[in-house]
């Protein structure tokens, strides 16, 4: 074998490196991938094979460096040429306006100041140094003046470009020090913690804690298996390139291939910044990652020079924080709730604590196994968080606060609602009440049935459902459609008018899409997505009820567990009787079977943003999908239409920048009418 690779092998290696860099950029920066994950993995594996056979072909910026390097004995340190200063803090909208006044005083002007504003990521700050466009070193913020060198670990982060783009329209920097925030998305964090729990490792308290722990691994191959990402927000030294404003700098970083948060808002006033703060505070729970405030920066760089810095922070920027989403409190008791499937769920009763502006007094413990794994006891001091769940969750026990008086929890052997036996089935984590007539199960089933994903009955809330079941006015799902004003008007908080409104809402819900009907029935493992898959294949409930397990398993997206659950549901006489009773009382389903329906939006991608006044977002999604369209959560060059209601946010701006067709509320209605879709 030749000791030197031939020209063809060299060309192949460079070709694969360039293609992998390109597809990294499409995926992590543009959010617009062109190839599948499997195809990307095949290209990566081929490059690894070439570089393993010919080590002299490996380059410092090769995508293969993302798999990790040999473990370090310790981290070296690196000084930041421009200090990474901390920011002054604000805590509400008044601090935004007060900062604006300080800036004006510092500049000795009464003119409107423009700011560039971004979400304050709850991650770990780092500095990336590019020489000649290639990533040379990466370090943590440290104390602001000196950080730890974590270059091998940073190279494993797929959204960090190892080589910058070189667009012709901008000067290419000989040296560029880029500052950014490494973070972990909430869903990835939960999966990581679940894996750690199952394998006996201690849990991370929150995504920031997980990110910091991942970056500080001496073995970068461990970091490479952690789902880390980056958004960049600033620079230190820059040679061969200059900027007049923060917004211009961010635009340039994007052109160089560095990921900038799409929620950044450029060149806005202080009053608009206050509105942005309110918007982000409202949206934070729906984001895929955690933010704990906003950062506002004076946009013009000449103003930065005039304002200067203190010994610890710049005078031209401030971080305005939201109320905390994680707090410490005491478990007063652990009680058990019974859900619609009979599942017994332990719930911690807490000493009330304010988390993110909401008083929290309960937290889910999920199941008996989780209580045991986290070793949660009555009387423990715990860390509690709100992270998108309706009921907050306990992150960890503060064991150092234990006194010895804490009591262990035991799952009851009887249902706490109906006193029937509670049984844990083999291979399941859940203990269930075996009594199908248990009032708690009925209440849960009615709430599910009337929810937005089901019949969407406005006015049929939890407290009213409790009264209807407790007074035995409703003893089955079908009884909902027997309710009249006389039965309702004497209930607590119900009068003749509200009773009539509810009766009208129930009547209006009788004609429902088949997928919603299936979801409302509460078949185990059949959520909204599976219900839509089934509705696309079967004309009505009779056709689905006759389906065999093998036939169901053949549907893409359905597995053997779901198929078995569906077959078992239709085997039970009481379920068939419920369906017949609903049909007898006038419930009708609207077919969504693809073969029988026109597909005017086939191969078209829509994005919904803001609040629509003409219909709910769920209804809009249904109409689009029923007509063959796809609804995406993010705007890209492949988006065909953006439907923008009130307060549309950054998706509208991105659509306009990309030249995507934008439909307002009325325009969307007309668009549906033109396609022959009922509105």
N, C-alpha and C positions, 0 to 999 in steps of 0.2 A: 504494500500500500504506500502511495506517495505521502511524504511527510508534509506536503503543502497542498491545500485545496486548489482545485482547478478554477478557472474563471467562471464557469457555469455555476459552481457551488457558491462562490463569492456573490455572484449576482442574485442567486436564489435567496441567500441569507439576507442581503440588503433589501430585496423585494419584500420578503416576509416582515422584516422590521418596519418598513415604511407602511405596509398595509395594516399591520397591527396598531401602529401609532395612529393611523388615520381612523380606524374603527374605534379605538379608545376615545378619540376626539368626538366622533359621531355619537357615541353612546353616553359619555359622561358630561360633555360640555353642551352639545346641541340637543341632547335627549331625543335623537332621531337616528336610531341604529339602522344599518342597511343589511346586516347579516345576522343569522341566528347565533345564539351562544355556542351551540355545538360546532358551527363552522369556525367561529373564533377560536374555540379550544383546539380544533384540529390544526389550524395554522400555527398556534402557539406551540403545540406539541412537536410539529415538524421543525420549527426553529430551534427548540430545545435540543432535538436530536442532532441537528447540524452543528450547533455550538458545542455540544458534548463531544462530538467526533473531531471537530476542528476548533479547539479552544481559542486559537489565534483570531478567529472570526468574531468572537464575542466583543461587544463594545460597551462602554459604561452606560450608554443610554438605551441598551437593548431592552425590549419589553420582557425578556426572560429574567431580568434582575428582580422582577416583581414577585418571584416565588420565594425570595429570601436568600440571605447569605449565611456563612458560618457564624455561630454564636460569638458574641463579644464577651470579653471578661468584665468590662465595665464601660460606661459611657465616657467619652472625652467631652470637654467643654469647648465652646466657641463664643467669642465676643461678638456682639452685634455692632456693626459699624455705625449704625444709627439706632439709638436706644428704642426698644419697643415699650414705650411708656404706657402706663395704665390710664384709664379715662376717669374724669370726674363723673359722679353718679347723680341722676335725678330719679324721681319715683312717681311722678304723675304729670299730667298735661301742664300744670302751672310751672313746673320746672323747665319745660320746653320753652315757654314764653319768657321765663326769667333768663334762661341762657341766651335767647335772642337779644334781650335788652343788654346783657353783659357784652355780647359781641359788638353791638352798636356803640356802646360806650367806649370799648377798646379801639374801635375804628374811627370814633368821633364822627359818626354819621347818623342821619335819621332815615336814610334810604333803605328800601326793602333788601334784606339779605337773603340770598338763595342757598339752600342746603341740599346735599345729597345724603339720602337716608336709607338705611338698610336694617333688616332684622338682626338682633344681637344673638348670634348663634351660641348655644350652650355647649361649647366644645373645648378644644385645646389649641391655643395660638401657636403657630410655627412660622419659621422663616425659611424660604427656599432660595438658594443662590444659583443663578444660571450664568455660566460663563460661555460666551459664544453661542448662546441658545441651548446649551446642554446643562441639565441639572448636575451640579457639582457637590453641593452639601445642603443639608437640611438640619435645622435645630429647633428645639423648643424655645418658648419665650423665656423660660427661667425667671430670673429676677428683673428682667427687662434690659439688662446690660450684658448678661452672659447666660447662655442656655446650653442644654445637652445636645451633642451631635447625635441625631437619630436618622442619618441618611439611609442606611439599609432598610429601616422600617418604613420611612416615607416612600421609598421606591416601590414598596409593595402596594401602595394606595393607587388604585387604577385610575382615579380621576386626576392624579398629579401627572402632568406631562413630563416625560423624561427629556424631551427635546421640544423647544418652542416652534410654533409655526413661523413662517417667514413671508408675510404678506407684502406685496410690492408697494402698497400705498402708504406704508409707515416705515420710519427708520428702524433698523434692527439693532437692539441694544447689545453692546459688547459685554456689559455686565448688568444684571438686573437682580435686585434683592426683592423678593415678593413675600408679602405677609398674608397669611390666611388662617382659617379655622378648620381643623380636622374634627369631624363629628361622625356619629353613628345614627342611622335612622331608627326610629322607635321600633318598627317591626323587626328589624335586624337585631336590635338589642334584646327584644323579648325572646327571639329564637336562640340567641347566644345564651341567655340566662336559663332557658328551658334545657338546653343541652348540658349546661354546667350542673343544673339540679339533678338531671338524670344520671350524670356521671360522678356525682358526689363532690363537685367543686363548690367553693363558696360563691354566692351570687354577687354580682355587681349591684351597687345601690341605684345607679341611674346610668343613662347613656354616656354622660360626660365621664363618669368614673370608669366605665368600660373602655372609653376612648383613651383616657390617660394610661390605664393599665396596659392597653394594647401597644401604645407608642413606646412604653418603657420596657418592652420585652428585649432581653439581651439576645434572644434567638429570633431573628426576623422572620423565620419560616412560620412561627406562631402568629406574628402580626399579619402575615400574608393571608392567613385563614380568617382574619377578622374583617367584617364588612365596613371598612372605614372610607370616608369621602372627604372632599375639601371644597370650600368656597374661598376665593381670595378676595381681599378687600383693600390692600394698600401696598406700598413699596417702601424700601429703604433707599439705598443708593441705586442710581440708574446712570449708565454711561452710554452716550451715543443716542440718547432719546430724552425728550423733556415734555412736560405737560403744563398747561395753564390752569387746569381745574381737576378736581377729583373725578368728576363725571367723565372727562376726556381720558383720564388715566384708566378708569375701569373699562371704558370702551376699547382702549388699546390692549389691555390685558386679555379681553375676550378675543380680539383678533389674533393675539399671539397663541391662543389655544388654551388659556387658563379659565377654569370655571368660575363665573361670577354669579352670585345668587340672583335668580330672575326676579325676585321681589324687591330688588333695589329700586328706589325712586329717585330720579335725578332732578336737580335744580328746582326745588319747590320752596315755598315760603314757610315761615315758622307756623302760621296758622294751618297750612296744608300738612305740615309735619305732625301737628297735634291730631289732625284727622287720620293720618297714616298710623299714628300710635294707637288710636282707638280701633282702627280696622285690624291691625296686627294682633292686638289683644283679643279681639273677637275671633280671629282666625287661628290663633295659636294651637288650639286643641285639635284642629282639623289638619294641621300640617304633618308631613311625614317625618319631621324631625323636631327637636325641642328648641324653642327660643325663649329667652327670659327678658326680652325688652327690645328696644331699638337703639341704633347709634346714629346720631345726626352730626354731620360734619359740614363746616363752611365749605362751599364748593370752590371758590376761587383760591388758587395757591398764593397769589400775592397778598391776599388777606391773611393767610396762614403766617407768612413772614411778619406781617405787621402785628399780629396778635401774639405770636411767640408761644413759649411754653413755660411752665413752672418746673421745679425740680422733679416732679412726679407725673405731670400730665400736660397735654397740649391745651391751650386756651381756645382752640378752634373746633373742639369736638366734645361731645358729652354722650354718655350712655344713660338712657332713661329706662329703668327697669319696670317690669310688671310685678304684680303681687306673686309671691312664691307659690310653687305647685307641689312642694314637698316640705313637710313639717314633722316634728316629733310630738307624740302624744301617748296617752295611757289607754290600755285595753281594760275596760270596766267589766265586760262579760263577753261570752261567745254564745250566740243563739243560732238556731237552725231554721232556715227558710225552706219552703217546699215549692218547687217550680211546676210548670205546666206538664212536664214529662214525669213528674213524681220525684225528680232529683232533689235530694236533701243537700243544701249548701250551707256550710258554716259561715256566719257573718260576725265580725268583731264589732261590738258596741264600744265606741271610743269616747274619751273625754273630748267634748267638742273643740275643734281647732279650725282656724281660718286658713284655708289653702287656696291661693289664687282668687281671693275675694269671695270664696264660698265657704260657709260653715260646714265642716264635715264631722259627722258623728257615727258613721258606719263605714266599714271596709270589707270587701269580699275576701274570703279565705279559700274560695273555689271548691276544695274537696278535702277529705280526710287526710289524703297523702300529703297535700301541700302543707297542712297544719303541722304534720309530723316532720316533714323535711325542713321547714323553717323553724321548727320547735317553738311555735307561738303558744303562749300560755296566758290565761286570765291573770291580769295584774302586771303584764309586761309593759315596758316602755318601748315603743316602736317608731320606725320611720314610715310615714304614710305619704302616698303621692296620688295626685290626680293627673292622669296622662291619657285622657280621651275616654276613659271608662265612665259609665253612668255611676257605678259604685266604685269609689277609690279603692286602692289596694295597698296592702302592707308590703313594704319593700324588704325590711329586715328588722330583727329584734336587736335592741341595744342591750346586750347581755351584761355590760358593766353596771347597768342600773338595777339588776335583780337583787332582791332582798332575801329570797328563800321562801317567801310567802305565796309565790305565784302557783296557780293551779293548772294542771294539764287538762286538755279538752278530750272528751270521749264522744264519738258519734253515737246517738241514741239508737236503740234497737226497735223503737216504735215511732211512727210518724207523729210529730209534735202537733199536727192539726187534727187528724182523725183517729189517732191511736192504733192504726193498723200496723202490721209488721213492716219494718223497713229492712230491705235486703240488698246486699251488695253482690251483684252478679260477677262470676269469675271473669277475669280479664278486663273488667271495667273499673274506673277510678271512682265511680259514683255509687252512692247508696240511694235506693229508690223506695218510695212508698208503693206498695203493691195494690192499693185500693184505687181503682179507676174512677170511683165516685167521690174521691177526696175533694172537698171544697176548694182547697188550695190549688189543685190541678185544674179544676174547672175555671177558677178565676184567671189563672195563667193562660189557659187556652183561649178564653174570651179576649183577654188583652192582646194576644198574638193575632187572633182572628180579625180584630177591629183595627189593627195597627196600619201604618202607612203602606207597608209592603203587602198587606192583605186587603181587606174590604175598605180600609181607610174611612172609618165611620167617625166623623167629627162630633165630639161631645160625649163619646162613650169612654170616659176616663176611668182611672184606677179606683177612685173613691166611689163612683157610681156603680162600677162593676161589683165592688165589695158589698154594697147594699143590696143589689139585685140577687146576688148569690146567697148572702146571709138570710135574706127574707124569703128565699126560695121562689122568687118571681121568675128567675132564670135558672133552669136545671140542666140545660143543654145548649149547644151552639144554636140550634134551630129556634130556641125560645126567643132569641134576639129579635127575630122577624115577626114575633107575635106581640111585641110590646106596643102599647097604645098610650095615649095621653092620660087616660084614667089611671093606668097602672103606674105611671111615672110621676105625675104632678105632685103627689103627696110625699115623695121622697125628700130627704134632706138636700137643701140647695137646689131644688127643682120646683118650678112653678109651671102654670099652663103654657106660657110662651116658650120656655126652655124645653119643656116636654115635647111640644109640637115641633120645635126645631130638630130635636133628636129623632123623632118619628120620621120626619121628612128626610133626614140624613140617612137613616136606615133604609128607607124606601128607595132613595136615589142610588144606594150602593148595590142594589139587587142585580144589576147588570154589570158584570165584572170580567176582566180579562182572565182567560183560563189559567195563566201562570200565577196571577194573584190568588185565584181560588185555591190552587194547589198549595201555595205557600201558607194560606190562611188555615188550611186543614191541620197544619202542625205535624206532618209526617216526619218522623225522625230522619235527620240528615238531609232533608229537602229544604234548603234555604232559597233565597230569591234566585240565585244563579241556576241551581239545579231545576227549580220550577220552570224557568224559561227554556232550559234544554228540553224538558219533557213537553212543554206546550208547543214547541217547534216541531215535535215528532208526532204528537197525538191530537186528534180532532177534539175529543171531549173526555170526560171522566170515565165513561163506559169503555172507551177504547183503551185507556190507560189501565183500568182495573183488570182488563182481560190480558194484559201483557205478561209474558213469561219472564223469569229471571234472566235467562240467556239473551233474550231480545233486549232487555233493558241494559244489560252489561255491554252490549254492542254499541250503545250510544256513546260517542266520544265525550269524555268528561265524567262519565258515570262508572263507578267501580263496583265490585261485588258486594261491599257492605251497604251501599246506597240501594242497589238493586234488591237485595234481600229485605231491606227495611220497607221498601215500597210494596213488594209482594206481600209481606207480613201484614202491612196496614190494611190492604184490601181483602185479606183473609178473615179479618175480624168482623163479625156480624154487626157489632155496635157502630163501627165506622161506616159501614154501608147504610145502616139505618139513618145515621146522621145526614149523610149525603142525600138520601131519598127525601128526608124531611125538609132539607134546605130547598131542593128542587120543587117539592110540593108547595112550599111557601113563596115561590116565585123567583128564586135565585136562578139567573141565567148566565152562562159563560160565553165569552166572545172568543171564537177560535183564533189561534195564532199560528196554526200549522203552516209552515213555509211554502209547501207545495200548492196551497190553495190561496195564497195571498200575493198581490202585486208587490214588487220590490223596487219602488222608484228610487230609493236611497242606497241601492246595492253598491258596495265598494266605496261608499262615501263616509268620511270621518268627521264627526261633529265634536265640538267642545262647548260645554255649558258653563257660563260664568255669571255671577250676580243673581239677583232675585227677579224672577218673572212674575208679572202681575196677572197674566192670562191663565197660568196653570202652574202647578208645582213642578220642581225640577224632575221628580220621579215620573210624573205624567209625560213631560217632554221627552225624557229618556225612553219611555215605553213606546211613544209614537214613532220616534226615530228608529228604534230597534225593530219594531213591528214592520216597518217599511224597508228593512234590510240594511239600515245604517248602523254604524258603530259609534259609540260615545266614548271619547277618550278623556283622561284627566289633565292632559297637558297639550299645549299648542306646539306644533312643529311644522316644518315645511310640507309635511304630508297631510296636514289638517285641511279639509275642504271648506268647512263653515264653522264660525264661532257665533253662538247665540248669546248675546250680551243683554242681561237685564240691568236692574239698578245695582250700583256699587260693584261693577264688574272686576275690579282689581287689575293685577298685572297681566292677566291673560289677554285682555283687550289690547293693551299696548303692544304685546308681543305679536298678536295677530296683525295689527296695523303695520308693524315693522316688516313682517314677512309677506304682506300683501294678501293675507287670507280674507276671504269674503266674510263680512260681519253682518249679522242679522239682529236688529233690535226686536223688542217684544212684538210689535205689530208686524214687522217684516217677517218674523218667524211664522206667525199665524197665517199670513198670506202665502208664504212659502209652502206650508202644509196644505192649504186649500188648493194651490196650483198643482200639487202632486196628487190631489184627489183624496187627501186624508181628512177625516172628520175632525173638526175642532169645536 
